[in-house]
C-alpha cells in the first residue's frame, strides 16, 4: 500500500497545533483561577484567608474576648498574710480540741460551774471547705467585727453532713462547713478551727446596734458574716430530713450542749443569731422549730457567771 507522505505530515502538524492550543488553554484556566473577586492573587487555591479579606476590605479584625480578670474592677486582693495577734485573740477563747486532748469542764472556763461536760468528737473538714479569716476586706478596709454565733441545722444526719465537709470541693460554689456540730445525743463535734473561716452563711449580714455588718472576702461572691461568725449546727431529727417548715425539734441533750458550747465563746446574747436571721437570700429558715426560750434559759446561768466574773 502506498503512503501519502504529504498527508501524514499535514496530520502531524495538525495534531501538534491541537496539543499546543490545549496546553495554552489549561494555562489560561489556571491563571484565571488564581484571581479572586478583588482582582488580586491568593496563595490558597484562589481564595483569600479571613485575615486577608479583612485587610483587603479595610475592616479591622474582631478583637479577642478580654480575659475574665480584665472585666472585674481593679480591686486589691484580700490580705492573705498571717493574721495579727489581735485578731487571733478574738477567737482563742472558742473551744477546739488540741494535741493535749479534748476539753474538760474546767479546761477552758474554770470560772463557770458546768453541770455536765458533753461528749466531744473531732472530724476535721477538708481544707477546700474552709479558709482564713481576713484582717481586711477586698477593698482594703479593716475587717475587725466582733464575733457572732450563727445557729444552723443539718437537714439530715450528722454523719451525712460530716461526709460532705470532708469531701474535697474544688468548685467554690459547692464549698460548705460549720465550726461545730451537735448530735442528737448531745455530743459536740469539732469540724473547723475557730481561728478559720467556715463557709456557713453565704450572702448574709448581721443587723445590730452598729448597723448592718458583713465582710466581702471574694470578688465574685456577696458579702457575708462568715469572716466574724462561729457556726454551730444541730443535727436534725429524722422527721426533719426534708424541706418542711417545721419538725419535732431538738433533744434536751442538744440544748444543754449548745448552751455549754456557746458559753465558751464570750459572745453576748444579742450577737447569737440563727441562719434565718442573717440570711439575705430569703431561702434559709434554719434551725427550724428552734426553742430560743429553752436555749436562753440554759445559757443565762453561764452568761451571769461571766458577768459576775467581769465585775
MILUMZA-99258 format. One line per 4 residues: number of its first residue (from 1); for each residue x, y, z of N, C-alpha, C. Coordinates in nm, 3 decimals. Each point is the difference from the previous one (the first is absolute). Example, Ala and Ser with C-alpha at 12.3 -4.5 7.8 and 13.67 -1.06 7.14 Angstrom:
BEGIN
1> 1.319:-0.569:0.780:-0.089:0.119:0.000:0.090:0.120:0.000; -0.035:0.105:-0.072:0.082:0.119:0.006:-0.077:0.109:0.073
This chain:
BEGIN
1> 0.087:-0.119:0.000:-0.087:0.119:0.000:0.089:0.122:0.000; -0.037:0.098:-0.082:0.082:0.120:-0.010:-0.043:0.102:0.106; 0.097:0.060:0.065:-0.026:0.099:0.106:0.019:0.139:-0.055; -0.099:0.084:0.027:0.009:0.140:-0.044:0.075:0.078:0.107
5> 0.131:0.023:-0.031:0.086:0.067:0.099:-0.049:0.140:0.030; -0.050:0.066:-0.097:-0.046:0.137:0.020:-0.121:0.005:0.093; -0.088:-0.099:-0.019:-0.120:-0.003:0.085:0.035:-0.029:0.145; 0.095:-0.092:0.020:0.043:-0.032:0.138:0.063:0.120:0.066
9> 0.081:0.072:-0.074:0.067:0.118:0.057:-0.101:0.104:0.042; -0.103:0.017:-0.083:-0.101:0.100:0.034:-0.076:-0.040:0.127; -0.027:-0.133:0.013:-0.070:-0.047:0.120:0.084:0.021:0.126; 0.130:-0.024:-0.013:0.090:0.019:0.116:0.003:0.147:0.041
13> 0.004:0.086:-0.099:0.000:0.144:0.031:-0.129:0.040:0.070; -0.113:-0.057:-0.045:-0.130:0.033:0.060:-0.007:-0.047:0.145; 0.051:-0.123:0.021:0.000:-0.054:0.138:0.085:0.087:0.092; 0.116:0.042:-0.052:0.089:0.084:0.081:-0.064:0.131:0.035
17> -0.070:0.061:-0.097:-0.067:0.128:0.028:-0.112:-0.017:0.103; -0.072:-0.111:-0.008:-0.108:-0.027:0.098:0.055:-0.016:0.141; 0.110:-0.073:0.011:0.062:-0.020:0.131:0.046:0.132:0.058; 0.059:0.085:-0.087:0.048:0.130:0.048:-0.114:0.086:0.050
21> -0.110:0.000:-0.078:-0.116:0.078:0.042:-0.059:-0.051:0.132; -0.002:-0.133:0.020:-0.051:-0.061:0.124:0.081:0.044:0.121; 0.134:-0.003:-0.017:0.088:0.041:0.110:-0.021:0.145:0.034; -0.010:0.082:-0.104:-0.020:0.143:0.023:-0.135:0.025:0.070
25> -0.100:-0.082:-0.040:-0.131:0.015:0.065:0.003:-0.033:0.147; 0.069:-0.107:0.039:0.013:-0.034:0.143:0.069:0.110:0.077; 0.104:0.054:-0.057:0.073:0.108:0.068:-0.090:0.119:0.024; -0.085:0.029:-0.097:-0.092:0.112:0.017:-0.099:-0.023:0.110
29> -0.052:-0.123:0.007:-0.096:-0.033:0.108:0.066:0.012:0.136; 0.125:-0.050:0.014:0.070:0.010:0.128:0.025:0.145:0.037; 0.034:0.081:-0.099:0.026:0.141:0.028:-0.126:0.069:0.049; -0.116:-0.035:-0.059:-0.127:0.058:0.045:-0.033:-0.045:0.141
33> 0.028:-0.126:0.030:-0.031:-0.054:0.133:0.078:0.068:0.109; 0.115:0.060:-0.034:0.083:0.066:0.100:-0.043:0.143:0.027; -0.105:0.046:-0.065:-0.046:0.137:0.019:-0.131:-0.003:0.079; -0.007:0.071:0.118:-0.121:0.001:0.081:-0.092:0.113:-0.041
37> -0.111:0.014:0.072:-0.099:0.099:-0.041:0.051:0.143:0.011; 0.105:0.022:0.079:0.058:0.133:0.013:0.105:0.026:-0.106; 0.026:-0.101:-0.086:0.096:0.018:-0.108:0.143:-0.015:0.045; 0.021:-0.063:0.118:0.136:-0.015:0.050:0.028:-0.147:0.024
41> 0.121:-0.044:-0.023:0.032:-0.141:0.014:0.000:-0.046:0.146; -0.030:-0.126:0.022:0.003:-0.061:0.132:0.083:-0.124:-0.005; 0.061:-0.034:0.111:0.087:-0.117:0.006:-0.075:-0.126:0.039; -0.131:0.011:0.032:-0.077:-0.116:0.045:-0.109:-0.030:-0.103
45> 0.037:-0.071:-0.105:-0.095:-0.049:-0.101:-0.097:0.108:-0.047; 0.055:0.120:-0.021:-0.083:0.105:-0.054:-0.095:0.064:0.099; 0.009:-0.033:0.135:-0.089:0.056:0.101:0.080:0.077:0.103; -0.058:0.109:0.050:0.065:0.078:0.105:-0.024:-0.063:0.135
49> 0.099:0.005:0.088:-0.020:-0.042:0.138:-0.077:0.110:0.072; -0.055:-0.031:0.120:-0.080:0.097:0.074:0.079:0.127:0.030; 0.124:-0.008:0.049:0.075:0.123:0.024:0.021:0.080:-0.128; 0.024:-0.067:-0.113:0.022:0.070:-0.125:-0.126:0.074:-0.044
53> -0.117:-0.066:0.017:-0.125:0.065:-0.036:-0.020:0.126:0.081; 0.021:-0.010:0.131:-0.017:0.116:0.087:0.094:0.111:-0.041; 0.125:-0.036:-0.033:0.097:0.100:-0.039:-0.037:0.064:-0.132; -0.043:-0.080:-0.095:-0.034:0.051:-0.133:-0.122:0.091:0.005
57> -0.096:-0.032:0.089:-0.120:0.080:0.009:0.018:0.122:0.090; 0.114:0.009:0.064:0.029:0.113:0.086:-0.072:-0.005:0.133; -0.047:-0.120:0.043:-0.071:-0.015:0.127:0.092:-0.062:0.104; -0.002:0.049:0.123:0.083:-0.060:0.104:-0.049:-0.138:0.037
61> 0.090:-0.086:0.045:-0.039:-0.133:0.045:-0.075:0.009:0.132; -0.089:-0.097:0.027:-0.074:-0.004:0.126:0.097:-0.024:0.116; 0.002:0.088:0.099:0.095:-0.018:0.110:-0.033:-0.123:0.082; 0.097:-0.060:0.063:-0.021:-0.115:0.087:-0.071:0.044:0.127
65> -0.076:-0.092:0.058:-0.070:0.031:0.126:0.102:0.033:0.109; -0.033:0.100:0.080:0.091:0.041:0.107:0.006:-0.108:0.107; 0.116:-0.022:0.058:0.010:-0.097:0.110:-0.096:0.036:0.112; -0.048:-0.101:0.073:-0.097:0.022:0.106:0.047:0.103:0.101
69> 0.131:-0.006:0.035:0.048:0.092:0.103:-0.006:0.146:-0.045; 0.000:0.022:-0.136:-0.008:0.137:-0.049:-0.142:0.055:0.006; -0.098:-0.089:0.015:-0.138:0.043:0.009:-0.040:0.032:0.143; 0.082:-0.039:0.096:-0.028:0.023:0.141:0.067:0.130:0.043
73> -0.068:0.083:0.079:0.062:0.124:0.046:0.137:-0.024:0.063; 0.085:0.094:-0.016:0.137:-0.014:0.050:0.001:0.021:0.151; -0.029:-0.106:0.071:-0.006:0.003:0.146:0.114:-0.083:0.055; 0.067:0.052:0.100:0.112:-0.074:0.056:-0.048:-0.130:0.062
77> 0.082:-0.102:-0.012:-0.035:-0.132:0.054:-0.002:0.003:0.151; -0.074:-0.090:0.063:-0.003:-0.005:0.146:0.138:-0.026:0.058; 0.019:0.050:0.120:0.127:-0.022:0.068:0.002:-0.144:0.052; 0.081:-0.083:-0.063:0.005:-0.141:0.040:0.121:-0.028:0.088
81> 0.065:0.106:0.047:0.114:-0.018:0.088:-0.048:-0.048:0.136; 0.089:-0.058:0.080:-0.040:-0.048:0.133:-0.068:0.110:0.080; -0.101:-0.035:0.074:-0.074:0.099:0.076:0.082:0.052:0.118; -0.031:0.123:0.039:0.072:0.055:0.114:-0.056:-0.059:0.129
85> 0.071:0.020:0.108:-0.036:-0.064:0.126:-0.135:0.049:0.053; -0.036:0.127:-0.031:-0.127:0.053:0.049:-0.117:-0.078:-0.058; 0.009:-0.034:-0.128:-0.107:-0.075:-0.063:-0.004:-0.142:0.056; 0.113:-0.062:0.020:0.004:-0.135:0.053:-0.058:-0.005:0.141
89> 0.027:0.102:0.079:-0.047:0.001:0.138:-0.152:0.000:0.008; -0.066:0.060:-0.099:-0.146:0.006:0.001:-0.060:-0.140:0.000; 0.069:-0.094:-0.067:-0.055:-0.134:-0.017:0.066:-0.103:0.092; 0.096:0.039:0.076:0.074:-0.097:0.080:-0.083:-0.061:0.113
93> -0.107:0.068:0.042:-0.081:-0.052:0.110:-0.102:-0.103:-0.046; -0.018:-0.012:-0.132:-0.098:-0.097:-0.051:0.062:-0.138:0.000; -0.071:-0.099:0.051:0.059:-0.132:0.020:0.034:-0.073:-0.129; 0.107:-0.074:0.006:0.039:-0.090:-0.108:0.102:-0.097:0.056
97> -0.012:-0.127:-0.032:0.093:-0.098:0.057:0.144:0.024:-0.044; 0.093:-0.027:0.090:0.141:0.019:-0.031:0.072:-0.133:0.016; 0.130:0.005:-0.022:0.080:-0.122:0.011:-0.004:-0.056:0.142; -0.026:0.087:0.096:-0.003:-0.044:0.140:-0.131:-0.068:0.037
101> -0.096:0.002:-0.094:-0.125:-0.069:0.027:-0.120:0.092:-0.007; -0.118:-0.055:0.017:-0.121:0.078:-0.007:-0.023:0.075:0.130; -0.095:0.094:-0.005:-0.025:0.083:0.117:-0.064:-0.080:0.113; 0.024:0.046:0.120:-0.071:-0.051:0.116:-0.085:0.115:0.054
105> -0.073:-0.025:0.104:-0.089:0.103:0.053:0.076:0.120:0.056; 0.127:-0.013:0.024:0.076:0.113:0.056:0.118:0.042:-0.087; 0.015:-0.058:-0.119:0.118:0.029:-0.080:-0.006:0.132:-0.074; -0.123:0.052:-0.023:-0.012:0.124:-0.075:-0.054:0.114:0.085
109> -0.105:-0.025:0.075:-0.057:0.105:0.084:-0.013:-0.051:0.143; 0.106:0.007:0.077:-0.004:-0.049:0.138:-0.091:0.081:0.091; -0.040:0.121:-0.048:-0.084:0.084:0.083:-0.148:-0.039:-0.008; -0.034:-0.091:-0.092:-0.139:-0.041:-0.016:-0.016:-0.143:0.049
113> -0.096:-0.022:0.087:-0.029:-0.134:0.048:-0.087:-0.071:-0.104; 0.055:-0.098:-0.063:-0.073:-0.071:-0.104:-0.065:-0.125:0.060; -0.132:-0.011:-0.017:-0.071:-0.114:0.057:0.030:-0.128:-0.077; 0.035:0.015:-0.127:0.026:-0.119:-0.080:0.092:0.036:-0.116
117> 0.105:-0.075:-0.017:0.088:0.019:-0.114:-0.041:-0.098:-0.109; -0.040:0.051:-0.116:-0.047:-0.092:-0.105:0.114:-0.083:-0.059; -0.036:-0.109:-0.058:0.096:-0.078:-0.076:0.050:0.084:-0.118; 0.127:-0.012:-0.032:0.060:0.081:-0.106:0.070:-0.089:-0.103
121> -0.016:0.038:-0.125:0.061:-0.074:-0.110:0.075:0.096:-0.091; 0.080:-0.057:-0.089:0.078:0.080:-0.092:-0.016:-0.057:-0.141; -0.043:0.084:-0.096:-0.018:-0.043:-0.139:0.037:0.117:-0.090; 0.128:0.012:-0.030:0.050:0.116:-0.073:-0.054:0.004:-0.143
125> -0.044:0.117:-0.043:-0.048:0.020:-0.137:0.117:0.003:-0.097; -0.029:-0.033:-0.125:0.102:0.011:-0.104:0.040:0.146:-0.016; 0.127:0.029:-0.024:0.047:0.140:-0.010:-0.071:0.082:-0.106; -0.060:-0.065:-0.101:-0.073:0.077:-0.101:-0.129:0.059:0.055
129> -0.045:-0.050:0.116:-0.129:0.043:0.054:0.010:0.103:0.111; 0.116:0.058:0.018:0.013:0.113:0.093:0.121:0.083:-0.041; 0.014:0.118:0.058:0.109:0.089:-0.039:0.048:0.085:0.115; 0.083:0.098:-0.030:0.054:0.090:0.100:-0.100:0.110:0.034
133> 0.010:0.052:0.119:-0.074:0.121:0.037:0.087:0.119:-0.042; -0.056:0.089:-0.079:0.077:0.111:-0.053:0.005:0.119:0.096; 0.114:0.066:0.003:0.016:0.121:0.079:-0.063:0.118:-0.073; -0.004:-0.006:-0.133:-0.060:0.107:-0.082:-0.094:-0.063:-0.103
137> -0.099:0.080:-0.043:-0.087:-0.048:-0.107:0.067:0.026:-0.135; -0.068:-0.032:-0.110:0.064:0.013:-0.131:0.024:0.145:-0.039; -0.061:0.095:0.074:0.021:0.141:-0.028:0.113:0.059:0.083; 0.059:-0.084:0.085:0.109:0.048:0.084:-0.045:0.059:0.132
141> -0.129:-0.008:0.030:-0.051:0.053:0.126:0.015:-0.104:0.111; 0.030:0.044:0.122:0.015:-0.094:0.111:-0.126:-0.084:0.022; 0.019:-0.128:0.023:-0.111:-0.091:0.027:0.012:-0.044:0.146; -0.035:0.090:0.090:0.020:-0.024:0.143:-0.132:-0.012:0.075
145> -0.101:-0.060:-0.064:-0.130:-0.017:0.064:0.012:-0.091:0.121; -0.080:0.030:0.102:-0.007:-0.088:0.116:-0.065:-0.131:-0.041; 0.035:-0.110:0.065:-0.054:-0.131:-0.038:-0.151:-0.009:0.022; -0.064:-0.083:-0.082:-0.138:-0.039:0.021:-0.006:-0.153:-0.004
149> -0.105:-0.057:0.054:-0.025:-0.143:-0.009:-0.122:-0.019:-0.089; 0.011:-0.086:-0.101:-0.111:-0.027:-0.090:-0.042:-0.146:0.017; -0.129:-0.022:0.026:-0.053:-0.134:0.023:-0.065:-0.055:-0.128; 0.025:-0.127:-0.028:-0.050:-0.067:-0.119:-0.059:-0.136:0.037
153> -0.046:-0.073:-0.100:-0.035:-0.141:0.016:0.047:-0.075:-0.125; 0.016:-0.130:0.012:0.059:-0.079:-0.107:-0.098:-0.038:-0.111; -0.130:-0.006:0.031:-0.102:-0.049:-0.094:0.040:-0.139:-0.051; 0.054:-0.080:0.087:0.047:-0.135:-0.032:0.073:-0.052:0.122
157> 0.065:-0.113:-0.014:0.074:-0.055:0.113:0.132:0.074:0.019; 0.054:-0.008:0.120:0.130:0.060:0.027:0.108:-0.067:-0.086; -0.010:-0.130:-0.015:0.100:-0.073:-0.080:0.000:0.045:-0.145; -0.119:0.025:-0.054:-0.010:0.048:-0.137:0.062:0.138:-0.016
161> -0.024:0.088:0.097:0.058:0.134:-0.005:0.152:-0.006:0.009; 0.051:-0.083:0.090:0.145:-0.014:0.015:0.063:-0.052:-0.128; -0.067:-0.097:-0.063:0.051:-0.054:-0.126:0.010:0.109:-0.107; -0.098:0.090:-0.002:0.003:0.112:-0.095:0.117:0.092:0.029
165> 0.023:0.031:0.128:0.108:0.090:0.037:0.137:-0.060:-0.027; 0.011:-0.131:0.010:0.129:-0.066:-0.019:0.026:-0.038:-0.146; -0.097:0.027:-0.086:0.017:-0.025:-0.143:0.060:0.124:-0.066; 0.110:-0.013:-0.075:0.060:0.117:-0.066:-0.099:0.064:-0.098
169> -0.008:0.132:0.004:-0.086:0.075:-0.091:0.082:0.110:-0.066; 0.072:-0.032:-0.108:0.078:0.104:-0.069:-0.086:0.109:-0.061; -0.127:-0.031:-0.033:-0.091:0.101:-0.053:-0.052:0.082:0.117; 0.026:0.130:-0.001:-0.034:0.085:0.114:-0.151:0.009:0.023
173> -0.080:-0.029:-0.101:-0.145:0.003:0.018:-0.048:-0.114:0.090; 0.081:-0.104:0.017:-0.041:-0.117:0.078:0.061:-0.002:0.141; 0.085:0.094:0.033:0.072:-0.003:0.127:-0.093:0.039:0.116; 0.006:-0.079:0.108:-0.089:0.024:0.113:0.060:-0.062:0.125
177> -0.027:0.059:0.115:0.047:-0.057:0.127:-0.059:0.077:0.117; 0.005:-0.063:0.119:-0.029:0.064:0.128:0.125:-0.014:0.086; 0.008:0.079:0.104:0.110:-0.018:0.095:-0.026:-0.120:0.090; -0.124:-0.013:0.044:-0.036:-0.110:0.091:-0.137:-0.054:-0.036
181> -0.024:-0.122:0.041:-0.129:-0.065:-0.025:-0.038:-0.078:0.127; -0.126:0.002:0.035:-0.046:-0.069:0.121:-0.096:-0.111:-0.039; 0.038:-0.123:0.033:-0.084:-0.116:-0.031:-0.126:0.002:0.086; -0.096:-0.084:-0.035:-0.123:-0.010:0.078:0.027:-0.049:0.142
185> 0.106:-0.078:0.019:0.033:-0.047:0.135:0.079:0.103:0.079; 0.023:0.117:-0.058:0.069:0.108:0.071:0.149:0.006:-0.023; 0.059:-0.096:-0.071:0.143:0.002:-0.026:0.037:0.120:-0.087; 0.108:0.068:0.038:0.049:0.116:-0.074:0.111:-0.045:-0.094
189> -0.014:0.031:-0.129:0.098:-0.038:-0.100:0.070:0.125:-0.051; 0.131:0.005:0.014:0.078:0.113:-0.047:0.045:-0.026:-0.144; -0.032:0.092:-0.089:0.022:-0.021:-0.143:0.100:0.097:-0.060; -0.013:0.128:0.030:0.090:0.104:-0.051:0.054:0.079:0.119
193> 0.130:0.025:0.006:0.056:0.079:0.111:-0.065:0.137:0.007; -0.022:0.053:0.117:-0.065:0.131:0.013:0.080:0.114:-0.061; 0.131:-0.018:-0.011:0.082:0.105:-0.062:-0.016:0.002:-0.151; -0.069:-0.099:-0.057:-0.021:-0.007:-0.144:-0.143:0.044:-0.035
197> -0.022:0.031:-0.124:-0.129:0.047:-0.050:-0.076:-0.118:-0.060; -0.107:-0.041:0.066:-0.087:-0.106:-0.053:-0.097:0.062:-0.100; -0.038:-0.079:-0.099:-0.089:0.049:-0.105:-0.144:-0.039:0.033; -0.056:0.066:0.100:-0.131:-0.039:0.050:-0.115:0.087:-0.042
201> 0.027:0.124:-0.045:-0.111:0.091:-0.031:0.041:0.097:-0.110; -0.015:-0.041:-0.125:0.027:0.090:-0.110:-0.111:0.102:-0.014; 0.032:0.115:-0.055:-0.098:0.108:-0.021:-0.078:0.027:0.128; 0.069:0.049:0.100:-0.060:0.019:0.131:0.050:0.130:0.063
205> -0.072:0.045:0.102:0.040:0.121:0.072:-0.062:-0.003:0.139; 0.073:0.056:0.097:-0.051:0.011:0.136:-0.046:0.144:0.022; -0.119:0.015:0.053:-0.056:0.133:0.028:-0.006:0.019:0.150; 0.085:0.088:0.050:0.007:0.023:0.144:0.009:0.147:0.034
209> 0.049:0.029:0.119:0.009:0.139:0.045:0.096:0.083:-0.082; 0.094:-0.067:-0.069:0.096:0.072:-0.084:-0.045:0.009:-0.145; -0.126:-0.038:-0.027:-0.048:0.003:-0.137:0.017:-0.136:-0.066; 0.004:0.000:-0.130:0.015:-0.123:-0.077:0.148:-0.037:-0.010
213> 0.031:-0.123:0.038:0.139:-0.047:-0.004:0.013:-0.118:-0.095; 0.094:0.010:-0.091:0.033:-0.107:-0.094:0.137:0.032:-0.059; 0.072:-0.103:-0.040:0.135:0.019:-0.055:0.008:-0.071:-0.135; 0.045:0.074:-0.101:0.019:-0.059:-0.133:0.143:-0.051:-0.010
217> 0.015:-0.132:-0.017:0.133:-0.061:-0.005:0.030:-0.064:-0.136; -0.095:0.008:-0.094:0.020:-0.060:-0.132:-0.061:0.092:-0.105; 0.072:0.021:-0.108:-0.047:0.093:-0.103:-0.130:-0.043:-0.066; -0.020:-0.129:-0.012:-0.114:-0.051:-0.077:-0.118:-0.042:0.086
221> 0.010:0.010:0.133:-0.108:-0.045:0.087:-0.044:0.113:0.092; -0.128:-0.003:0.045:-0.050:0.107:0.086:0.073:0.004:0.134; -0.010:0.113:0.067:0.056:0.012:0.134:-0.080:-0.089:0.094; 0.061:-0.036:0.114:-0.065:-0.091:0.093:0.054:0.023:0.142
225> -0.054:-0.077:0.094:0.044:0.008:0.138:0.110:-0.101:0.030; 0.036:-0.082:-0.098:0.093:-0.110:0.026:0.132:0.043:0.062; 0.047:0.120:-0.034:0.131:0.043:0.048:0.002:0.023:0.151; -0.118:0.024:0.060:-0.003:0.025:0.145:-0.103:-0.088:0.071
229> -0.037:-0.110:-0.065:-0.102:-0.090:0.059:0.061:-0.130:0.048; -0.060:-0.054:0.106:0.029:-0.135:0.046:-0.127:-0.079:-0.025; 0.006:-0.097:-0.092:-0.119:-0.073:-0.045:-0.018:-0.130:0.078; -0.117:-0.018:0.059:-0.035:-0.122:0.072:-0.126:-0.058:-0.061
233> 0.002:-0.128:-0.031:-0.117:-0.065:-0.059:-0.054:-0.109:0.092; -0.130:-0.013:0.002:-0.068:-0.105:0.076:-0.043:-0.110:-0.096; 0.023:-0.126:0.039:-0.045:-0.110:-0.083:-0.154:-0.002:0.000; -0.058:-0.003:-0.118:-0.146:0.001:-0.012:-0.058:-0.135:0.040
237> -0.121:0.000:0.057:-0.066:-0.128:0.029:-0.038:-0.067:-0.132; -0.035:-0.126:0.007:-0.029:-0.076:-0.121:-0.114:0.060:-0.080; -0.101:0.055:0.070:-0.112:0.059:-0.074:0.033:0.139:-0.055; 0.125:0.040:0.015:0.045:0.128:-0.055:0.093:-0.014:-0.118
241> 0.009:-0.123:-0.054:0.085:-0.023:-0.116:-0.079:0.031:-0.128; -0.050:0.122:-0.007:-0.084:0.042:-0.112:-0.005:0.152:-0.005; -0.086:0.052:-0.086:-0.012:0.145:-0.015:-0.122:0.058:0.070; -0.055:-0.075:0.094:-0.116:0.050:0.074:0.038:0.121:0.085
245> -0.098:0.079:0.036:0.026:0.121:0.077:0.031:-0.030:0.146; -0.046:-0.113:0.050:0.022:-0.036:0.140:0.032:-0.149:0.012; 0.042:-0.038:0.119:0.018:-0.141:0.033:-0.018:-0.017:0.150; 0.034:-0.115:0.054:-0.028:-0.028:0.141:0.094:0.071:0.096
249> 0.105:0.060:-0.049:0.089:0.078:0.087:0.125:-0.077:0.041; 0.076:0.062:0.091:0.130:-0.053:0.040:-0.008:-0.059:0.141; 0.096:-0.084:0.032:-0.003:-0.071:0.128:0.047:0.090:0.114; -0.035:-0.041:0.119:0.046:0.072:0.119:0.151:-0.001:0.007
253> 0.062:-0.111:-0.038:0.146:-0.009:0.001:0.062:0.099:-0.096; -0.063:0.024:-0.113:0.053:0.097:-0.097:-0.006:0.141:0.056; -0.109:0.035:0.065:-0.011:0.135:0.059:0.103:0.018:0.111; 0.019:-0.102:0.082:0.100:0.008:0.108:0.141:0.021:-0.058
257> 0.034:-0.078:-0.102:0.133:0.010:-0.058:0.017:0.132:-0.074; -0.106:0.047:-0.064:0.009:0.128:-0.071:0.026:0.114:0.097; -0.070:0.001:0.112:0.024:0.104:0.101:0.142:-0.009:0.053; 0.047:-0.121:0.025:0.137:-0.021:0.048:0.102:0.052:-0.101
261> -0.022:-0.031:-0.128:0.095:0.039:-0.104:0.001:0.151:-0.023; -0.118:0.059:-0.011:-0.009:0.144:-0.024:0.059:0.078:0.117; -0.013:-0.054:0.122:0.054:0.069:0.118:0.150:0.018:-0.010; 0.070:-0.088:-0.073:0.145:0.009:-0.010:0.046:0.115:-0.090
265> -0.092:0.055:-0.079:0.040:0.098:-0.102:0.009:0.143:0.051; -0.062:0.027:0.113:-0.009:0.137:0.051:-0.082:0.092:-0.090; -0.073:-0.055:-0.094:-0.084:0.081:-0.088:-0.127:0.038:0.075; -0.034:0.129:0.007:-0.121:0.041:0.074:-0.126:-0.052:-0.067
269> -0.109:-0.003:0.078:-0.125:-0.060:-0.048:-0.054:0.070:-0.123; 0.019:0.133:-0.010:-0.056:0.071:-0.115:0.078:-0.026:-0.129; 0.112:-0.071:0.008:0.075:-0.035:-0.121:-0.003:-0.152:-0.025; -0.100:-0.065:0.057:-0.026:-0.141:-0.028:-0.126:-0.005:-0.087
273> 0.015:-0.045:-0.123:-0.108:0.008:-0.096:-0.019:-0.134:-0.073; -0.108:-0.011:-0.073:-0.024:-0.117:-0.084:0.039:0.032:-0.144; 0.017:-0.104:-0.078:0.030:0.019:-0.142:-0.113:0.078:-0.068; -0.123:-0.029:0.039:-0.113:0.069:-0.059:0.010:0.150:0.020
277> 0.046:0.043:0.116:0.007:0.142:0.031:0.105:0.072:-0.085; 0.115:-0.062:-0.021:0.107:0.068:-0.073:-0.009:-0.020:-0.152; -0.081:-0.095:-0.045:-0.009:-0.030:-0.143:-0.062:0.115:-0.077; 0.061:0.032:-0.116:-0.055:0.104:-0.087:-0.054:-0.056:-0.131
281> 0.008:-0.130:-0.017:-0.050:-0.060:-0.123:-0.149:-0.031:0.008; -0.053:-0.005:0.122:-0.141:-0.032:0.018:-0.031:-0.148:-0.011; 0.104:-0.085:0.000:-0.021:-0.143:-0.020:0.035:-0.084:0.123; 0.056:0.061:0.104:0.044:-0.077:0.117:-0.096:0.020:0.116
285> -0.044:-0.110:0.060:-0.093:0.010:0.113:0.051:-0.079:0.120; 0.124:-0.043:-0.004:0.054:-0.082:0.109:0.054:0.088:0.114; 0.000:-0.059:0.120:-0.050:-0.133:0.038:-0.151:0.003:0.023; -0.070:-0.088:-0.070:-0.145:-0.005:0.013:-0.040:-0.052:0.139
289> -0.114:0.046:0.045:-0.057:-0.047:0.128:0.098:0.018:0.116; 0.079:0.105:-0.004:0.097:0.025:0.107:-0.070:0.073:0.115; 0.019:-0.050:0.121:-0.060:0.059:0.119:0.100:0.095:0.063; -0.009:0.126:-0.037:0.099:0.097:0.049:-0.018:0.027:0.149
293> -0.121:-0.013:0.052:-0.021:0.022:0.143:0.071:-0.108:0.082; -0.012:-0.124:-0.043:0.069:-0.108:0.071:0.151:0.019:-0.006; 0.050:0.035:-0.117:0.143:0.020:-0.015:0.050:0.114:0.089; -0.068:0.113:0.000:0.044:0.114:0.080:-0.010:-0.029:0.149
297> -0.099:-0.079:0.039:-0.013:-0.036:0.141:0.119:-0.083:0.046; 0.052:-0.086:-0.088:0.118:-0.081:0.032:0.128:0.082:-0.010; 0.001:0.097:-0.089:0.120:0.082:-0.019:0.015:0.107:0.107; -0.112:0.049:0.053:0.003:0.115:0.090:0.090:-0.020:0.122
301> 0.001:-0.116:0.065:0.091:-0.017:0.114:0.147:0.016:-0.038; 0.036:-0.047:-0.119:0.137:0.016:-0.046:0.033:0.147:-0.023; -0.094:0.072:-0.064:0.023:0.142:-0.027:0.008:0.080:0.129; -0.083:-0.037:0.097:0.004:0.068:0.129:0.132:-0.024:0.071
305> 0.050:-0.124:-0.009:0.129:-0.031:0.062:0.112:0.080:-0.064; -0.006:0.018:-0.131:0.104:0.079:-0.068:-0.011:0.146:0.038; -0.123:0.049:0.016:-0.018:0.138:0.040:0.052:0.023:0.141; -0.029:-0.095:0.088:0.050:0.013:0.137:0.153:-0.005:0.002
309> 0.056:-0.082:-0.085:0.144:-0.010:-0.008:0.061:0.132:-0.045; -0.071:0.067:-0.092:0.048:0.129:-0.051:-0.004:0.108:0.104; -0.099:-0.009:0.090:-0.010:0.102:0.106:0.100:-0.026:0.111
